Amino acid sequence: MSDIRERLASVVNARPVLMAPVQGGYTAARRLTVEFSNSLSAFVKVATDPATAGWLRDEYRIYKNVQADFMPQLLGWHDDGVRPLIVLQDLSAGLWPRTWTREMIAAVLETMDGVRQVAPPVGLPELESMRHDFASWHLVAAQPQQFLSRGLCSNAWLRNALPIFVQCESEAVIAGRELLHLDLRSDNIGFLDNKVLLVDWNWASVGNGRLDLLFWLPSLACEGGPLPEQVLEGEPNLVALIAGFWAYRAGMPPPHPGSDVRDLQRRQLVIALAWSARLLALPPPDGAS
């Protein structure tokens, strides 16, 4: 902790006087709220291993290069080559929704229109270059038991649906020139001072901007929001691809001890899988809800 204090003092030019851990998040990064001697209050994220270090550097690139109303203010950055840390505007006074109103949904849709208008920073990965891993039904086909272990459908249902899903994801248009957040969920969407603020940009890439919204809608439905098709018209190929992304990952072991990200992915998958089935005129998945 003393090392973090010293690094923060060098970045902010003020002494940390109160540091409190922040619960939550789906990675092993350390999260803190910090009050400084100059009355500044900030949110701090510190890498804890090589994976979180890489993700934090990816995130910093966005905060450094994108200035927009939907971005929290970047207050500082320190990279010691092992465990970088980032200092951001404290958003703890904002609203982080677990239930949604029509007005809030409309505000997010409007904000995402703004994201699509922003020129992506140079050097961001292009989603099309990651298609083999991102479009994942072909990976489910190679290891079906991992997906079936989540109890969302029968083996017979999957055998019938897999060829259709694999074909759809191969035809899905993910290439584009728009900035993508690619991790829209309520814990990454805050409302403060009449603005929608987006955090956790480590998945940022360049591609088809429609994907951001289509990825968000199953999460929205999980939190008591409307069904996806009540918000946006679905695109069968893209929705099938999204379902496959979670279908492959939801059956994996947790990425680190104590992580519940696989349960989150399963909840999102329940919505996305049923949505895909409706769009493709398939029978409803016949497993657990």
C-alpha positions as CSV (number, residue, x, y, z in Angstrom):
1,M,0.0,0.0,0.0
2,S,2.9,2.4,0.7
3,D,4.2,1.9,-2.8
4,I,0.8,2.8,-4.2
5,R,0.6,5.9,-2.0
6,E,4.0,7.1,-3.3
7,R,3.1,6.5,-6.9
8,L,-0.2,8.3,-6.5
9,A,1.5,11.3,-4.8
10,S,3.9,11.6,-7.7
11,V,1.1,11.4,-10.3
12,V,-1.4,13.8,-8.6
13,N,1.1,16.1,-6.8
14,A,-0.9,15.6,-3.6
15,R,-0.7,13.2,-0.7
16,P,-3.3,10.5,-0.4
17,V,-5.0,10.9,2.9
18,L,-7.8,8.2,2.7
19,M,-7.8,5.0,0.6
20,A,-10.8,2.7,0.6
21,P,-11.2,-0.5,-1.4
22,V,-14.0,-0.7,-3.9
23,Q,-15.9,-4.0,-4.3
24,G,-17.0,-5.3,-7.6
25,G,-15.5,-5.7,-11.0
26,Y,-14.9,-8.9,-12.9
27,T,-11.1,-8.9,-13.2
28,A,-8.5,-9.3,-10.5
29,A,-7.5,-5.6,-10.7
30,R,-7.4,-3.7,-7.4
31,R,-9.9,-0.8,-7.1
32,L,-9.8,2.1,-4.7
33,T,-11.4,5.4,-4.0
34,V,-8.8,7.9,-2.8
35,E,-9.1,11.3,-1.2
36,F,-6.0,13.5,-1.6
37,S,-4.7,16.4,0.6
38,N,-5.8,18.9,-2.1
39,S,-9.4,17.8,-1.6
40,L,-9.4,15.8,-4.9
41,S,-11.4,12.6,-4.8
42,A,-10.6,9.9,-7.4
43,F,-11.1,6.3,-8.5
44,V,-7.9,4.3,-8.8
45,K,-7.4,1.0,-10.6
46,V,-4.2,-0.9,-10.0
47,A,-3.0,-4.0,-12.0
48,T,-2.3,-7.1,-10.0
49,D,-0.9,-9.5,-12.6
50,P,0.3,-9.5,-16.3
51,A,-3.3,-9.8,-17.6
52,T,-4.7,-6.9,-15.7
53,A,-1.6,-4.9,-16.6
54,G,-2.2,-5.4,-20.3
55,W,-5.9,-4.5,-19.9
56,L,-5.1,-1.4,-18.0
57,R,-2.7,-0.2,-20.6
58,D,-5.3,-0.8,-23.3
59,E,-7.8,1.2,-21.2
60,Y,-5.4,4.1,-20.7
61,R,-5.0,4.4,-24.4
62,I,-8.7,5.2,-24.7
63,Y,-8.8,7.7,-21.8
64,K,-5.7,9.4,-23.1
65,N,-6.9,9.8,-26.7
66,V,-10.7,10.1,-26.6
67,Q,-12.1,13.4,-25.2
68,A,-15.9,13.2,-25.2
69,D,-18.8,13.8,-22.9
70,F,-19.2,10.0,-22.2
71,M,-15.6,9.7,-20.9
72,P,-14.7,10.1,-17.2
73,Q,-11.9,12.5,-16.7
74,L,-8.4,11.1,-16.7
75,L,-6.5,12.4,-13.7
76,G,-3.3,10.4,-13.8
77,W,-1.4,7.4,-15.0
78,H,1.7,5.6,-13.7
79,D,3.3,2.6,-15.4
80,D,6.2,1.0,-13.5
81,G,6.5,-1.7,-16.2
82,V,4.8,-4.3,-13.9
83,R,1.7,-3.0,-12.2
84,P,0.4,0.2,-13.8
85,L,-2.2,2.3,-12.2
86,I,-4.8,4.7,-13.5
87,V,-6.4,7.6,-11.7
88,L,-9.9,8.6,-12.9
89,Q,-12.7,11.0,-11.9
90,D,-14.6,9.7,-8.9
91,L,-18.0,8.6,-10.1
92,S,-19.3,7.2,-6.9
93,A,-21.9,9.9,-6.6
94,G,-23.4,8.8,-9.9
95,L,-26.3,6.4,-10.5
96,W,-25.2,2.9,-11.5
97,P,-28.6,1.3,-12.5
98,R,-29.8,-2.1,-11.7
99,T,-33.3,-1.2,-12.9
100,W,-34.0,0.8,-16.0
101,T,-36.6,3.4,-17.2
102,R,-37.4,4.2,-20.8
103,E,-35.6,7.5,-20.3
104,M,-32.4,5.9,-19.2
105,I,-32.5,3.4,-22.1
106,A,-33.0,6.3,-24.5
107,A,-30.1,8.2,-23.0
108,V,-27.8,5.2,-23.5
109,L,-28.9,4.8,-27.1
110,E,-28.2,8.4,-27.7
111,T,-24.8,8.2,-26.1
112,M,-23.8,5.2,-28.2
113,D,-24.7,7.2,-31.3
114,G,-22.1,9.6,-30.0
115,V,-19.5,6.9,-29.5
116,R,-20.0,5.8,-33.1
117,Q,-19.1,9.4,-34.3
118,V,-15.8,9.4,-32.5
119,A,-12.7,8.6,-34.6
120,P,-11.0,5.6,-33.0
121,P,-7.5,6.1,-31.7
122,V,-4.7,4.9,-33.9
123,G,-3.5,1.4,-33.1
124,L,-6.8,-0.1,-31.7
125,P,-7.3,-3.7,-32.8
126,E,-9.7,-4.3,-35.6
127,L,-12.5,-6.7,-34.6
128,E,-12.3,-8.4,-38.0
129,S,-8.7,-9.5,-37.3
130,M,-10.0,-11.3,-34.2
131,R,-12.9,-13.0,-35.9
132,H,-11.6,-16.6,-35.4
133,D,-11.8,-16.2,-31.6
134,F,-14.6,-13.6,-31.4
135,A,-17.1,-15.6,-33.5
136,S,-17.2,-18.7,-31.3
137,W,-19.9,-21.2,-32.4
138,H,-17.3,-23.1,-34.4
139,L,-15.4,-23.4,-31.1
140,V,-18.5,-24.7,-29.3
141,A,-18.9,-27.3,-32.1
142,A,-15.4,-28.5,-31.3
143,Q,-16.1,-28.8,-27.6
144,P,-19.9,-29.0,-27.2
145,Q,-19.8,-30.6,-23.7
146,Q,-18.4,-27.4,-22.2
147,F,-21.4,-25.4,-23.4
148,L,-23.9,-28.2,-22.6
149,S,-22.7,-28.3,-19.0
150,R,-24.4,-25.0,-18.4
151,G,-27.8,-26.7,-18.9
152,L,-29.3,-24.3,-21.4
153,C,-30.4,-26.8,-24.0
154,S,-30.3,-30.5,-24.9
155,N,-27.7,-32.1,-27.0
156,A,-30.4,-32.7,-29.7
157,W,-31.3,-29.0,-29.8
158,L,-27.7,-28.0,-30.1
159,R,-27.1,-30.5,-32.9
160,N,-30.0,-29.0,-34.8
161,A,-29.0,-25.4,-34.2
162,L,-25.2,-25.6,-34.5
163,P,-24.9,-25.6,-38.3
164,I,-27.3,-22.6,-38.5
165,F,-25.4,-20.7,-35.9
166,V,-22.0,-21.5,-37.5
167,Q,-23.3,-20.3,-40.8
168,C,-24.7,-17.1,-39.3
169,E,-21.6,-16.1,-37.5
170,S,-19.5,-16.7,-40.6
171,E,-21.7,-14.2,-42.5
172,A,-22.0,-11.7,-39.7
173,V,-20.5,-8.3,-40.6
174,I,-18.2,-7.2,-37.8
175,A,-15.8,-5.1,-39.8
176,G,-16.2,-1.3,-39.7
177,R,-14.4,1.9,-38.8
178,E,-16.4,2.8,-35.7
179,L,-15.1,2.9,-32.1
180,L,-16.5,0.0,-30.0
181,H,-16.6,-0.3,-26.2
182,L,-17.7,-4.0,-26.4
183,D,-18.4,-4.4,-22.7
184,L,-21.6,-2.5,-22.1
185,R,-23.3,-3.5,-18.9
186,S,-24.9,-1.6,-16.0
187,D,-21.7,-1.8,-14.0
188,N,-19.9,0.1,-16.9
189,I,-22.7,2.7,-17.4
190,G,-23.0,5.5,-15.0
191,F,-25.4,8.6,-14.9
192,L,-23.9,11.8,-13.5
193,D,-24.7,15.4,-14.1
194,N,-27.2,14.6,-16.8
195,K,-24.6,12.6,-18.7
196,V,-24.1,9.0,-19.5
197,L,-20.5,8.0,-18.6
198,L,-18.9,4.8,-19.9
199,V,-16.0,3.1,-18.0
200,D,-13.8,-0.1,-18.4
201,W,-12.6,0.4,-22.0
202,N,-10.1,-2.4,-22.1
203,W,-12.1,-4.2,-24.8
204,A,-12.1,-1.2,-27.1
205,S,-11.7,-1.9,-30.7
206,V,-12.6,-0.8,-34.2
207,G,-15.5,-2.4,-36.1
208,N,-19.3,-2.4,-36.7
209,G,-20.8,-0.1,-34.1
210,R,-24.1,-2.0,-34.0
211,L,-22.4,-4.7,-32.0
212,D,-22.1,-2.5,-28.9
213,L,-25.9,-2.1,-28.6
214,L,-26.7,-5.7,-29.6
215,F,-24.2,-6.9,-26.9
216,W,-25.9,-4.6,-24.3
217,L,-29.5,-5.6,-24.8
218,P,-29.3,-9.1,-23.2
219,S,-27.7,-7.5,-20.2
220,L,-30.4,-5.0,-20.1
221,A,-33.1,-7.7,-20.2
222,C,-31.3,-9.6,-17.4
223,E,-31.9,-6.5,-15.2
224,G,-35.6,-6.3,-15.7
225,G,-35.5,-4.3,-18.9
226,P,-37.4,-5.0,-22.0
227,L,-36.7,-7.9,-24.4
228,P,-34.0,-7.0,-26.9
229,E,-36.4,-6.8,-29.8
230,Q,-38.5,-4.2,-27.9
231,V,-35.5,-1.9,-28.0
232,L,-33.8,-2.5,-31.4
233,E,-34.6,-4.7,-34.4
234,G,-32.2,-7.6,-34.2
235,E,-29.9,-8.7,-37.0
236,P,-29.9,-12.6,-37.0
237,N,-26.3,-13.0,-38.0
238,L,-24.9,-10.6,-35.4
239,V,-27.2,-11.9,-32.6
240,A,-26.2,-15.4,-33.3
241,L,-22.6,-14.4,-33.2
242,I,-23.2,-12.7,-29.8
243,A,-24.9,-15.8,-28.4
244,G,-21.9,-17.9,-29.6
245,F,-19.4,-15.5,-27.9
246,W,-21.1,-16.2,-24.5
247,A,-21.9,-19.9,-25.3
248,Y,-18.2,-20.7,-25.6
249,R,-17.1,-18.7,-22.5
250,A,-19.9,-19.4,-20.0
251,G,-18.8,-23.0,-19.5
252,M,-15.1,-22.1,-18.9
253,P,-13.6,-22.2,-15.4
254,P,-13.6,-18.8,-13.7
255,P,-10.6,-16.6,-14.8
256,H,-9.5,-16.1,-11.2
257,P,-10.6,-17.3,-7.8
258,G,-13.8,-15.6,-6.6
259,S,-14.8,-14.4,-10.0
260,D,-18.5,-14.8,-10.9
261,V,-18.1,-13.6,-14.5
262,R,-19.2,-17.0,-15.8
263,D,-22.5,-16.7,-14.0
264,L,-23.0,-13.3,-15.5
265,Q,-22.2,-14.6,-19.0
266,R,-24.7,-17.5,-18.5
267,R,-27.4,-15.0,-17.6
268,Q,-26.6,-12.9,-20.7
269,L,-26.5,-16.1,-22.8
270,V,-30.0,-17.2,-21.7
271,I,-31.4,-14.0,-23.2
272,A,-29.2,-14.0,-26.3
273,L,-29.8,-17.7,-27.1
274,A,-33.5,-17.3,-26.9
275,W,-33.3,-14.1,-29.0
276,S,-31.3,-15.9,-31.7
277,A,-33.8,-18.7,-31.8
278,R,-36.7,-16.3,-32.3
279,L,-34.8,-14.4,-35.1
280,L,-33.9,-17.7,-36.9
281,A,-37.3,-19.4,-36.4
282,L,-35.7,-22.2,-34.3
283,P,-37.5,-24.0,-31.5
284,P,-36.9,-22.3,-28.1
285,P,-33.9,-23.7,-26.3
286,D,-35.1,-26.7,-24.3
287,G,-32.8,-26.5,-21.3
288,A,-32.9,-24.6,-17.9
289,S,-34.0,-21.0,-17.8
